[in-house]
Amino acid sequence: MQDELFELQMQLSYQEDTIAQLNDVVTRQQQDIQRLTEAFAQLKKQFEELVESETKEAPPPHY
């Protein structure tokens, strides 16, 4: 009985460590997703501004 209890405690310890590692990975991935989302939004804004400035500066088609 004592050995079984020790074995269960060891398994629980390993599971807690694995869960902590997985949590770290998920947290880093969420931070990466947030940074990528912000970078994408900035690039989209820059692209839209570029397109807008190009259409304002382009001469009419009859020139």
C-alpha positions as CSV (number, residue, x, y, z in Angstrom):
1,M,0.0,0.0,0.0
2,Q,2.8,2.4,0.9
3,D,4.5,1.7,-2.5
4,E,1.3,2.4,-4.4
5,L,0.8,5.7,-2.6
6,F,4.3,6.7,-3.4
7,E,3.8,5.7,-7.0
8,L,0.6,7.8,-7.2
9,Q,2.4,10.8,-5.6
10,M,5.2,10.5,-8.2
11,Q,2.7,10.4,-11.1
12,L,0.9,13.4,-9.7
13,S,4.2,15.3,-9.4
14,Y,5.1,14.5,-13.0
15,Q,1.6,15.5,-14.2
16,E,1.8,18.8,-12.3
17,D,5.2,19.5,-13.9
18,T,3.8,18.6,-17.4
19,I,0.8,20.9,-16.9
20,A,3.1,23.8,-15.8
21,Q,5.2,23.3,-18.9
22,L,2.1,23.2,-21.1
23,N,0.8,26.3,-19.5
24,D,4.1,28.1,-20.2
25,V,3.9,27.1,-23.9
26,V,0.2,28.2,-24.2
27,T,1.1,31.5,-22.5
28,R,4.0,32.2,-24.9
29,Q,1.8,31.2,-27.9
30,Q,-0.9,33.6,-26.8
31,Q,1.7,36.4,-26.5
32,D,3.0,35.5,-30.0
33,I,-0.5,35.6,-31.4
34,Q,-1.2,39.0,-29.8
35,R,2.1,40.4,-31.2
36,L,1.3,39.0,-34.7
37,T,-2.2,40.4,-34.6
38,E,-0.9,43.8,-33.7
39,A,1.7,43.6,-36.4
40,F,-0.9,42.5,-39.0
41,A,-3.2,45.4,-38.0
42,Q,-0.3,47.9,-38.4
43,L,0.7,46.4,-41.8
44,K,-3.0,46.5,-42.9
45,K,-3.2,50.2,-41.9
46,Q,0.0,51.0,-43.7
47,F,-1.2,49.2,-46.8
48,E,-4.6,51.0,-46.8
49,E,-2.8,54.4,-46.4
50,L,-0.5,53.5,-49.3
51,V,-3.4,52.5,-51.5
52,E,-5.3,55.7,-50.5
53,S,-2.3,57.9,-51.3
54,E,-1.7,56.2,-54.7
55,T,-5.3,56.7,-55.7
56,K,-5.2,60.4,-54.8
57,E,-2.0,61.0,-56.7
58,A,-2.8,59.1,-59.8
59,P,-3.8,61.2,-62.8
60,P,-7.1,60.8,-64.4
61,P,-7.3,58.0,-67.0
62,H,-7.6,60.5,-69.9
63,Y,-4.1,62.0,-69.4
